[in-house]
Amino acid sequence: MRFGVLGPVEVRLDGRVIVVGGPRVRALLAMLLLDAGNIVGTERLIDGLYGEDPPAGAANALQSQVSRLRRGLGGADLVEGHAAGYRLAVPREDVDVHRFERLVQKGDLREALRLWRGPALADVAAPFAAGQAARLEELRAGAVEDWADAEIAAGEGPVRELRELVAAHPLRERARGLLMRALHGAGRQAEALGVYEETRRLLADELGADPSAELAEIHLAILRGDPGPARPTGALPAQLTSFVGREDELKLVGGMLAEGRLVTLLGPGGAGKTRLALEAAAREEGEVCFVDLSQVGDAAEVPKAVLGALGVRESAMLPGGPQPEAMERLVTALDGRRVLIVLDNCEHVIEAAARLAHRLLTALPGLRVLATSREALGITGESLRPLPPLGLPPEGAGAVEAAGYPAVRLFADRAAAVRPGFAVVPGNAAAVVHICAALDGLPLAVELAAARLRALPVEEVARRLDDRFRLLSRGDRSAAPRHQTLRAVVEWSWDLLDDAERTLARRLTVFAGGATLEAAELVCAMDADVDELLAGLVEKSLLQTDGTRYRMLSTVRAFCTERLAEAGEQDRFTRAHAAYFLSLARSADTMLRGAEQLEWLARLAAEHANLHAALRASMHTDPVTALRLVAALSWYWWLRGRVEGGPLSIELLDVLGLEPPEGCDEEYIHCVTNALSAGASGPRAVAALDLATEKMASLQWQVEYPPTLVLWGLTAGPTRTDIDTHLLQTGRDAWSRALLSMSDGFLAQFRGDMDEADACSRRALEGFRAVGDRWGMANALDPLSQIAFHRGDRGRAMELLDEALELVGELGALEEQADLLCRRADILLHGREPDAARADLERAAELARRAGALDKVAAANHGLGELARQDGDLREARRLYDEALAGSHAERFIAAATRAAVFVGLGWIAHAEGDAAGAGAWMRRALGLTFDHPVFMYRAKAVVGLAGVARLEGDAERAALLLGATEAMRGASVAGDPDFVQVEAGVRAALGDAAYEAARARGVALTPERAMETALAS
């Protein structure tokens, strides 16, 4: 299958065009084709398709377009769904735009240009298309110019093609210069001069500018009758390896050189500054001079190094007379020349390099300078390009996805050079991704790691990275000493620091996720001005900053951590770090339940790595601090679905055993609830839950952390909660009062008192709105939606759920989103909208996986199993039910609700297979798991299942009685449930209307307790 965007969007199979869908489907396909083989984020797709005015439920709308595209392409395999977005799983060579770019890079310009069928994305009107089309047209124009240049050099005259290009892009001076040269070469001098005059007038009218010096030079050459200006080349060192991973930066640097005269590439050692500078210089027209300053030890030698690179001899300027200063000799030697000078490795002679660049640039208008340094030159007119690390794949990326990222591409390329045949495959992808991530995508470090594959398997290289300086101690023997080992790279930068900078650099290593200025000041205890010291470390490329936070690359951090240990300061500053972040977490906890919760969530998210590092560091040395951090972070973890909270709590429980520190009862309860939420199970988990139950019962006062009541209730359930004690523990603040109203609403709903449930839920909603808590508002809207659905107002139910989803989406509360999506899917299923229900359930499963909420993944799989069963696909339904059971084994009590719901589904499969005994056993097993709690409101569906069993066994009267009993059960109505409708129709047909209604009425009259007894009776 071949794909095209260089013209109208096109798909061809065996030479014939396939129609894939309407305009929006083609637009979606175009976005995926432009990044074929890579994941395109959901938000980026929505923005590209809908712009600033996306429809309500944009994610569902996108899912619908994806489904249509899959159908158009003949199956789901080509469009893969991932947690972050979608990926078109086709070779990039099968897409004309990527084939075009490869051919251009290879130099096969004629073949590349043949791929164009018209204007790029000609039939796409989506918001993303205009910018992409302009970008592609720019690439095409550049390729035409390069091709025409080569044709002219070969004695050909592509006049027609150049006239077409000039007509399409009248202000492209290079195209007009090439047209003038082509006309002149064809003996049409007057026409060539006419093009120049036309260009001069056009530039004056449109831009108020004169023709460029290059165009004027071509004009002068034609007047003289010269064949055309020569294009000198500079002496750049030849490269022995391919250029990988910096293609985007290469284009950017080219643009910066076109617009400015001084460009400096910044970055730490090993970032690839020199290689990028060489590649960028090689693509520039005119003379190029490369100057390596790494061997210059004295600032006075800098101008002489440039003279040497230019080939100017000591006595070349004024034979027999006094010699001018080196700087003035440089000015004289370069006068009138159009030269690009590459000043490489300026950091250790930074002031001398800055003086030289300033003197040359002010004296020589035809000169440009491209510098590389770990520190900016700091002179007027300097354009800076800090080099970021090479792009890294997300954690868990598969082999195909990972292989598209620059860091992995570089590793694979260099690894194949030392181990022929090496490739990133499913068996080694995790190790390769780990290596690249651990080395921050630093090119030199990645290359050194790849070189170790000469002697070690890739998995062993990954395992040994904890001792990276020893592992990566063998590099290219021909390289400069500072580039032969990873340690030498960092030592070169360390040696350029003063004492205060070194002190701060080593103390900053206690920060795991970067630091703000405030955090650095309070933790690092410096006597000097921390603001100035941080600025100095940034300027010398030891730190990176976004203007707010300061971060070390992990390799730099590893080196500086060794210096912290040597100074005997590790324990002191690790404790200072933990104390600071405990204080921050406690301050944030209260704010997470108010109007400023988004701001505080963002602040905690920015400090996520630091908070968890503080917790890990405290586990063995200061368990009280560790427990307090768990308690202070629990609500943050819950709101944001941060999966790390559970494993960290499990780890801390293993350290504590059943003997938590005195005075930490509530904190211990938080630790247990987090561990069980992450799936902790087995005897040790049960023992911890038993101990937490005792400690919860002993808290005869208002809890310090109000979310304790929420997390305990959802984890332990009603059998471990005493209502009177619960009321004592509930605070009197506005948030806690709203929480109590919400709890009352749930209980009223479970009793079947929908009016009281409605009133309580509305009070809760008002209370949470008053304090500004989005989580509370969403959780009050949820029961209001259920009540509306129970009353038959499906539209209102959907509106309320959509509002709730929007609120928890703002929070990033993954588990809450998964819950609400499952709820909405149930309504959609009742409304005969299986496709929309399936999209919601798939999204719910994805979010729950990201949250690490295995029981919620199980709930989504149960819903998908219900869809499969109702479609008649019993095999798929059974598979999904089995997956749901496997994921709902946690001790967390709400996992039992999912297990019971799955039992009902398995009962229906047995029913469909004619196995009445098996079906009955599954349904009774489901009822046996229920508690008097709102989360078990589904149990009326189990009674419907038992009615179906009675019908299958020929006892239609008992079936009618049980259908009536469902109305007596506490919980939601099942009247519109597809299973209920099917059973009722069969029973009514068997008994007749009058007998059916009489038997059903007897069931309706039962008390809830009697209804349960009747259902469970054989």
N, C-alpha and C positions, 0 to 999 in steps of 0.2 A: 504494500500500500504506500502510495506517494502523496505528499501533502504540499500545498503551495499557498503562500501569502504574498508573493511578489507579483501582484495582479489581484484579481478577485480570489477570495478564499476557495480552495479547490482540493478535492480528495479524489484520487484515481486508484482504481484497482484493476490490474491487468489491462491498463491502457484506457479504461472507460471511466467517465466521471460519475461519482456517487453523490447523490443529493443527501446531505446530512441533516437538513432542517432549515428552519426559518432564520431571519436576521440575527436574533439573539443567540441562537445555537451556534451559528457561524462565527459570531463575535467571541463566544466562549472558546470555541475551537481555536480561533486565531490567537487568543491570549495564551492558551496552553501550548500551541505550536511555537510561539516565539520563545518559550522556555522549555521546549521539549526535553523530556528525560529528567526534569527537575520538578520539585513540588512548588506549585504556585499557591500562595496563601489564600485562605477564604476571604479575608477582608480585602486583599488586593483584587481578587476576582469581582467581588461585589462593587468595589469602587470603580473598576474598569468597565463593568457592564452597565451600572446605573448612575454613576457619578455622584453628585451631591444630593440627589433626591431618590434614595433607594426605597423600594416598596416596603410596606409593613411585612414582617416575616421574611426579610431578604435572604436569610440562610436557607429557608425552605424553598424560596423562589429559585435560588441557585441550584439546590438539590434537584429541583424539577428540570432545570435546563441540562444538568449533568445527565439525568436519566434519559432525556430526549437525545442528547449527543451519543450516549452509549447505544441507544437503539439505532441511530443513524449510522454508526460505525459498525454495527452488526454484533455487538456484545459488550459486556462490562469490562473485559480484560484490559482494553486499551486505555480506559480512563480509571485510574486507581484512586481510591479515597484514602486519605491519610489524616492523622490527627490535626495537622496544620493546614491542610487544603487538598488539592487534587494534583495528580501527575499524569501526563500523557506518556504512556509507556511505549514510545516508538524510538528507533534509532534517530539521532539528530541528522544523520546523512540522508534520511528519507524526507526531510523538510527542506524546501528549496532555499530558505533564507540562511540556514546553517551551512548548507552545501555552498552557497554563494560566498559566505564569509571565509570558509576553508579554502576555497579556490582563490579568493583574493589574496589571502595570506600566503598561499603557495606560489602566487604569481601567475596563475593561469587565468588572466583577466578576460580574455575573449570568451572562454567557456563559462566563466562566472556571469558575464553580462547576458549570455544567451538564455539564462534562467528567467529573466524578467519577461512577464507577459503583459505588462501595463503598470499603472500606478499601484504601489503597494497597498494592500488592504482596500482595494477599490470599492468593494461592496459592503464595507463595514462602517456603520455610523455610530457605534458605541463610543462613550466618552474617551476611552483609552486610545482610540484608533488614530486620532489626528497627530498626537505626539509621536507614536510609533511610526506612522507613515512618513513623517518628516525626518525622523532618524534614519529610516531605511533609504529614503530618497537621497539623504546626505551621503550615505555609504555608496549608493549607486553613482552619484555624481563624482565622488572621489575616485571610484574604480574606473569610470570613463576617462577621467583626467590621467590617471596612471597609465591606462592602456594607450591613450593617445600620445602621451609622452614617449612611451616605448616605440610606438609606430613611427613617430617623427624621427627618433634616433636611428631607426632602421631604414630611413629614407622614404617612408610612406607618408601620405598626406590625408589623414582622416578628416577632411574639411566638413563633409556633410554631418558626421556625428557630432563634431564640435559646434557647428552652427545650431544643431538641435539642443545641445546642452546649454549654450549661451542663451538661446531663446527661452528655455525653461528657467534658467538661473542668471538673469542679466547682470547681477552684481558680483559674480564669481570672477575675480581678476585672474586667477590661475587659468581658468577655462579660456578666457579672452586672450591671455598670453600664448597659450598653446595654439589657439586658432590663428593668431598672427604668425607664429612660427610655421604652421602648416601651410598657410597661404604663401608665405615667403618661400618656403621650400618648393612649392608648386610653380614658382615664377610669377606669382600674382602680388608683387610688392605693393602696388597702389591699393589693392583691397586690404592688405595687411595694415597699411598705414591708416586706411579709412576706419578699420576696426578700432585702432588706438584713439582716433579723434572722437569716434562715437562713445568709446568708454570714458574718455576725459569729460565729455559733456554730460554723460549720464551720471557719473560720480559727483560732478559739481552740482547738478540739479537735484539729485536724490539725497546725497549725503553731505554736500558742501565740502568735498574732499578732493584731493588730487590723486592721480594714479600712483600705485605703490612704486617703490624703488625698483622692484623686480620687473614690473611692467615697463617702466621707463627705460630700464637697461635693454629689454628686448626691442623696444622702439628704436633706441640708439643703434643697436646692432643691425637692424634692418636698414636704417638710413645709410650705414657704412657699407652695407652689402655683405656683412658677416653671415655665415650660415646659422648662427644662433649662439647664445651665451652658453659657455661650458658650465658644467655642474661639478665643481671640485669635491673631492671626498677627503675626509680627515683620517688620521691614523688612529683608529680605535682598536683596542686589543680584541683579537678574535676570541670568540667564546667556544668552549668545548662541550657545552651541554645545551639542551633545548631550553627555551624560555617558557616557563609554565607558571600560571597562577596569577599573574599581574596584568592581564590583558586590559582590564578596565582602567587600571591606573596608567597604563601606557597611553591610552587614548586621552586621558585627562591631562597628563603631563604634556602631550603634544599640543593640546588646546591652550594650556598655560604658556607654553613657549611661543605660540602664535600671537598671544595677547600681551605678553610682558617680556621684559628683557632680563630679569633676574628671577630664577625659580630655584628654591632650595627644597630638596627632599630630606625630610626629617625622620628619624626613627632610631630605636636602639640598635646595638650591634647585631648583625645577622638578620636584619629586617629585609635585606635585598635592595638597599639603596643604590649601591654601585651597579648592580646588574640592570636595574630599571633605568638608571641614567644612561648606561651604554646603549640599551635598546632604543630609548627615546632619541638619543643623539644620532644613532644610525639611520633613523627615519627622517632626519632633517636635511633639507637641501642646503648646499653651500659647504664651506670649509668647517671642519670640526677639529678641535684640539683637546685631547684628554690629558689631564694633569693629576697624577696620583700624589697626594700630599702625605700619605701615611708614613713615608720614610723621612720626611722633613722634620728635623728635631729643633730647629731654630726659626723663629718668626722671620728673621732677616733673609732666610733662604727661600721664602715662598715666592717672591717675584722671580728669583733665579730658576726655580723649578718650572715656572711657566715658560721662561725663556728657553730652557732646555727642551721642553716639550715642543716648542715652536721650531726648534732647530736653529736658533740664533746663536752664533759663536761669540766668544768673548770680545773679539776685535772686529766684529762684522759691521759695526755702525760707523765709527770714525777712525779709519786706519791712521796710525801714526800720531794721533792726538789724544788728549785726555778723554777718558771714558765717562759718559753720563751715568747717573744712578740707574740701577736695574729697572725701577718702575718707569722712568722716562724712556729708557730703551724699549720697554714693552710698548709704550704708547706710540713711539715712532715706528716700531716694527708692525704694529697692527693698524696704523692709520690708513684709512681708505679700504680696508678689507671687511668683508661680511663674514664674521667668524662666530661660531658657538664654542665657548670654552667650557669644558667640564672640569670643575674643581672637586675632586673626590677626596673624602675623609678630611674635612676641615676642622673637626671638633677640637683637636689638641693645639691648633694654631688659629683659633677662631678669630681673634682680633686682627691678626695679620691678613687673614683671608678676607675679612670684611673690608679692611683698608684697600686691599688690592682691587676687589670687585668694585668698590665705590669709585676709585680713581679711574679705572678703565671704562666703566659705564658712563661716567660724566664726560670723559674726553673723547670717546669713540662711539658715535651714534649707530654705527653698523654692527656693534658687538653685542652679543648676548652671553649670559652666564647661567649654566646649570650646575648647582652645587649639591653635594651630599654631605650631611653632617648629623651628629647627634644633638646639635644645638643650632638655633637660627643664627644667621650672620647679624641680623638686627640693624639693617640699614634701610633707608627710604627706598620704596619701590620693590621691595622683596616680596615675592609670592611664595607662600609656604604650602607644602604638601606633606603632612605627616602620613607616613605609611602605616596603615592598619595591619594587624596580623592577617594572614591568608584566611579566607572564608572557611569555616568549619561546619560539618554536617551536624544536625541535631542529634542528641543522645538517642541511641536505639535505631539510628538510620540503617537501612539494609544496604547491601553491596551496591546495587544499581544507583540508589539515591546518593550514597556517600561518594561514589566515584565521580560525581559531577562537581564536587566542591574543590576549590583551588588547592587547599592544603593536602587533601587526599590525592589529587592528581599529581602534585609535585612528589609526594612520597612514592606513589606507584611508578612514576617515571624514573626516579633515581634508584628505586629498588630493582627495577627491571634491568638497570645497567649493571648491577653487581650480581644479580641472580636472574639470568635470562628466563623469560617465561612467567615472571611474577606478575600477578594481577590481583586486584581486589575482588574477592569472591565471597559468597556467604560464609564460608568457613573461617575467613580471617578478617572480615570487615570490622567486627567489634574491636579487635586488637589494633587495627590500623587507625580507626577513629579515635580510640583511646590515646594512642601515641601522639597523633596530631593535636588533640585537645590538650593533653598534658603539657605539650610544648608550645601552647598558645598559637599554633599556626605560624611560628617564627621560621622563616624559610631555611636559614642555616641550620637550626636545630633539627628541623625535619629532614634535611639532607644528611646530616650526621647520623641520625637514627636509621635512615634507609641504608646507609653504608654499612651498618652493623649486620645487615642481612647476609653479608658475605660469610659470617661465621655462626649466626644465631637465627633460630626461627623467629618469625615476627611476634608470636605470642610471648616468647622469652624477652624480646626487646621491650615489649609493653610492660611485662612484669617487673623489669629491672629499673624502670624510670624513677623510682623513689631515690635511687642513687644516680641521678642523671649525669652529674659531672664526671663520675668515674666511667659510666657507660659510654658517654659521648666524648671520649678523649682521643679519638683517632680520626683525624680528618685528612684533607688534601695536603700532602707534603709540600706541594708547590705554592700553597696559599700563604699569605702573610701570617706570621705567628699568631696574631690576635684572632685569626679566623680558623686556626687548625683544631682548636678544642672549644667546647661550650664554655668551660671555665674561663679561658683566655678572653673570650668575647665579652663576658661580664666584667672581668677584672680591668679591662681597658677602660670601661666607663667608670668603675669604682675609683680607679686611681686619679680620675679627673675631679673628684669631689673634695671639698674642704672638710674639716673635722666635724663641724656642726651638721653638714649635709649627710655625712656618713652616720652620725648618731641617729638622726631622724629616720634615715632610710632603714636602718636595722630595726628600730622600734616600730616602724609602720608594718613590719611583717606579721604582727599579731592580728592585723586586720585581714579577714579572708575574702571579703567582697568589696574592697576599696574602702575609702574613708572620706567623710566630709571634713571641712576645716575645723568645725566645732569638735568632732570626735577626735581628730588628731591632736588638737590642743589639750583636751581633757585627759586623754589616755597617755600620750607620749611624754608629758611632763618636761618640756624643753625650756631652757632658760632664754633661748633666742626667739626671735619673731618667727613663729611657725608659718605664717602666711608667706613670708619672703623665702623661707627655706623650701616650702612646697613648690613655689614658682621656680626656684632654681633647679630642683629635681626634675620638674616638667621640662624645662628648657634643655636639660642635659639628657633627656629621653630615658631617665630612670623611672619616671612616673608618666602615666597617661591621665588626661583629665577631660571631662566634658563641660567644664566650667563650674561644676558643683561637687563632683566626687573625684577622688584621686585613687588610681589603681596601679598596682605593679603587675607586670607580666610574671607568670608563675616561675619562670627560670630566674629572673632577677630576684624574685622573692625567696627562692630556695637559696641563692647565694647569700642574700642579706640575712636570712635566718641563721645561717652558719655564723655570721658575724655577731648576731644577737646572743647566741649561745656562748661564743668566745668571750663576750663581754660580761657574762654571768647575769644577764638581765631577763632571761626568758620567763621565769616564774613570776616575777614582779609585774611585768607588763601583760602577761596572759591574764592574771587576776584583775588588773586594772581594766582590761578590755571587757571581761565578763561583767564586772560591776557596772560599767557604763551602759552596756546593752541590756542588763536587767532593769536598770532605771528607765531606759527608753521603753522597754516592753511594758512595764507597769504603767507608765504615763499613757501609752497608746491604748491599753486595754479599755479604759473608760471611754475614750474618744471614739472607739470602734462601734459604740452603740448610740451615736448621736449624728448630728447633721454634718460633722466634719469627717465622717468615717472614710470617705473616698480618699481624702488627703492623707489620712493616717494609714490607710491600707497601702497607699503608694509609698509612703515613707518606710513602712515596715518591709514592703517588697524590695525596696532598694537596699535594705540592710539584711535581707534574707540570709545570705551566706554568713554574715557576721553573727547574727543571732544564733544560728545553728552551730557555728564554730565555738561560740561561747558556751553553749549547752554541752557540746561534746567535750570540750576542755575541762568542764566542771564535774563531769560524771564521776570520775574516780577521785579527784582531789577535793571537791567541795559539793557533795550531793545536795546540800540544802539550797545552794544557789541553782543547781541543776533543776531541782523540783520547782523552785519558784519561777524559773524561766519557762518550764513546761506549763505551769498554771497561767502565767501572764500571756503566753503565746497561743493558748488553746483556742480562743475565740478567733484569732487571726487565722490559724490553720483551718478552722471550720469554715470561715467565710470564703477563704480563697481556695479551698480544696487542696491545700499543700500536703502532698503525700508524705513528705519527709517527717512530719510530726509523728505519725504512727510508728515507723521503724525506730525513730529516736527514743520514743517512749518505751517501746519494747526493750531496747538496749539498756535504758536506765532501770527498768524493772528487773532485768537480769542482774544488774549491779547491786540493787537494793535488796532483792529477795523479798521476804515478808517482814522486813524490819526497817521501815522507813524512819528517818530522823524524827525526833520528838518535835512537836509543834508544826508539823507539815502535813496534817491529816487531809486538809482540803486539796493541797497540792498533789498528794499521793492519789487522791480520787481522780484528779485530772489526768495523771499519768496512766492510770488504769483505763479510763474511758478512751483515751487516744490510742492505747495499745489494742484494745478490743475493736475499735473502729477500723484499724488497719488489718484486722483479720486474725489477731492472736487467739489461739484456741488450745485446748488440751488441759491436762490437770493443773499445770502451773498457772495458766490464765484463769481457770476457775477458782483456784486458791487465792489469787490476787483479787478477783472480783468479790469473793467472800469477805476478805479483809476490808476492801473498800466499802462493802455494804455495812459492816460494823462501824466503820469510821463515819460513814454518811449518817447513820442513825444517831451517832454520838454528838453530832453538830446541832446543839439545841439553841442556836442563835442565827442571825442573818449571816449568810455566807459572804466572804470577802469578794468573791468573783461571781456576780449574778449568773453568768452563763453556766456555772456549775450545775444549776438545776436543769437546764436544757440538755446538756451533754449527759448527765446522769440518767435522766428520764429516757432518752433515746437509746442508751446503752444497756441499762439494767432492767428497765421495764417495771410494770406495776407490782409484781410480786416482791420486789426488793425495795419498794418505796412506801414509806408510811405517810399518809396524807396529812396527819396532824403535824408531824415533824417537818414535812415539806412546807406547810404554811408558816411555821416558825422561821424557817430558813429563807423565806422569800422576803426581799427587801421592800422598803416603802417608797423607793424612788419611782419616778414616772415609768421608766422602762420595765421595772419588775411588776408594777401594777398592770401594765399592758400585757405582759407575759401571762399573768394570772388570769386575765380576762380571756386570753387566747386558749389557755388550758381548760377553762370552764366551758368555752365554746366547743372544744373537741369532745368533752365528756357529754355535753348535751346532745351533740350530733350523734354520738354513739348510742345514747338512750333512745334516739328517734325523736327527740324534741327539737324539731327544726326551727321553730320560732325562737326558742331560747338560744339555740346555737347561732342563729343569725344575729340576734341582739348582742351576744357576747363577742362574736367575731367583729362586729362593727365597732364595739367599744375598743377592742384591741387595736383595730386599724386606726381609729382616731388617736389612741394613745401613742402608737408608734409614729404616726404622722407628726404628732406634736413634738416628739424628740428628734425626728428626722432619720430614724433607723430603717433603711431599705430592707434589711433582712426581716425585721418584724412586720413591716407592711406586706411583704410578699407572703409571709406565712399566715397572715390574717386573710389575705385575698384568696389563698388556696381553699380554705373551708367555705368561704362565701361562694366560690365557684362551684364547689361540690353541691352546696345547698341549691344554687340556681339550677344545676343540672337535675338534681332530684325533683325539683318543682317543674321540670319540663322546659326551662328557658335555656336552651342549648347556646343560643347566641350570646346571652349574658355570661354564661359560664366561660365561653371562649374568650370574651373580652377581659374578664377578670384574670384568667390565667395568662393571657398575653401581657397584661400589665405587671403581673407578678414576675414573669420571665424577664421582662425589661429591667425590673429593679434588681433581681439577682444577677442579671447579666452585667449591670454596672459594677456590682461588687466583685464579679469574677467568682461567685460562689458556685463551684462546679457541681458539688453534690446536690445542692438545692435545685440547680438547673436541671440536672438529671431527673430528680423527683418530679418536677413540674412537667417536664416533657413526657414522662411516662403517663402522667395524669391526663395531659392533653391528648396523647395518643389513644387513650381509652375512650375519650369523648369522640374523637374522630372515627374510631372503629365502630362505635354505636351509630354514628352518622353515615356509615357505609362509605368512608373515605380511606380505604386501606393504604393507598400509596402515601398519602400525607401522614398517616399513622406510622407507617414503616420508617419514613424519613425522621420523624420525631424519636422513635425508639433507637434507631441507629445513632443518631446524634447523642441521645441520652447515654448509650453504652460507651461512646467515645469520651464524653465528659467524665463519666464515672471512672473509666480506666485512668484518665489523667489525674483524678482525685485520689486514686488508690482505694476507692470505695467498692470493694469486690461485691458486697451485697447489693449495691445499686446496679452494677454491671449485670448481676444475676437477675434483678428485677426487669431490666431492659430485655435480656435474653428470654425471660418468661413471656414478655409482651410479644416479642417476635415469634416465639413458639405458638402463641395464641393465633397470630396472623396466619402462620403456616398451617395450623390445624384447621382453621376456618376455610382456607383455600383447598383443603383436602389432601395436603402433603403431609401425611402422618409421619413419614420417615424423617423429614426435616424438622417437624415439630418435636419429635422425640429427641433428636440431636440437640436442639436448642434447650429443651427442658433439662436434659442431662447436664449441659453446660451451666445452666442456672443452678442446679443442685450442687454442682462442684464448687460454685462460687459463693454459696450461702451457708458455709459451715461454721462461721465465726460464732463466738459466744455472745456477741451483741444480740440482744433479744429481738430486734426488728428483723434480723436475718431469718428468724423462724417464720415470719409472715411470708417471706418470699418462698421458703421451702414448702409451706402449706399451700400457697397458690399454685406451685408447680405440681404438687400432689393432685390437685383438682384437675389440672391439664392432663396429667398422665391417666387419671381416671377416665377422662373423656376419650382418650385414645383407646383405652381398653373397651370402653362402651362402643366406639366405632368398629372395633374388631369383633364385637359380639360377645365379649368376655364380661358378663354381668357380675360375677363374683369378684373378679379382679378390679373392676370399676368401683364396686361398692367398697372394697378394702381401701383403695386409694382415697375415696371421698371421706370415709370415716377417719382415716389417718390424718387427713387435713384438718377435720374438726377437732381432733384430739390435741392439736398444737395450739389452739386459739386461747387467747386471754381476753378478759373484759377490758379492752383497750381499743381506741379508735383505729390503730393500725391494722386491726384484724377485722375490719368491716366487710371484707370480701367473703366472710364465711357463709353468707346467704347463698353465694354461688355454689358452695359445696353442697348445700341442701338441694339446689336445683339439680346438681349432678346426681344426688341420691334419688330424686324424682325420676330422672332419666333412667336410672337403674331399675326402679320399680316398673316403669313402662316397658323396659326391655324384658323383664321377667313376667310380664302379662298382668301386673297388678296396677291397672290404670287408676283405680280409686285411691290407692295409697299415693300414687304419683300426684293426683290432684290435691290431696291433703297436704303433701309436702310443698307443693307450689304455693298453696295458701300460707303455709308456715313461714315461707321466706319473708312475708310481710310482717310477721311477728318478730323476726330476728332483729337484733339491734344492728343498725348499719344502713348502708345505702340501698336504695331500691334497685332491683334487678329486672324490672318490668321490661325494659328495652333491650336487655341482653340477648344476643343472638341465640345462645343456648336455651335460654328461657323461652324465647319465641318458638323455637323448634319443638321443645318438649311439650309446651302448652298446646300447640296445634295437634300433635299426635294424640295427646290425652283427651282433648276435647272431641276429636274425631272418634276415639274409641268409646267414650262414655255418652256422648250427646251433651248438648249445652246444659240442660237442666241438672243432670246428675253431676256433671263437672262443677257447676257453680255451687251445688250443695256440698260436695266434698271439699272444695276449695274454701268455702266459708267456715267449715269446721277448723281448718288449718289457720285461717286468719284469726280466729277467736282464741287461739292458744296463747299462753304467756310466753315470753322469751325463753324462760327456763324449760317449760314444758315442750316448746318447739324443738329445743336442742335434744331433749330426751327422746322425743318421737323420731327425730332424724337419725339418732345413733342406734335406735332399736333395730334389731335384725329383721 
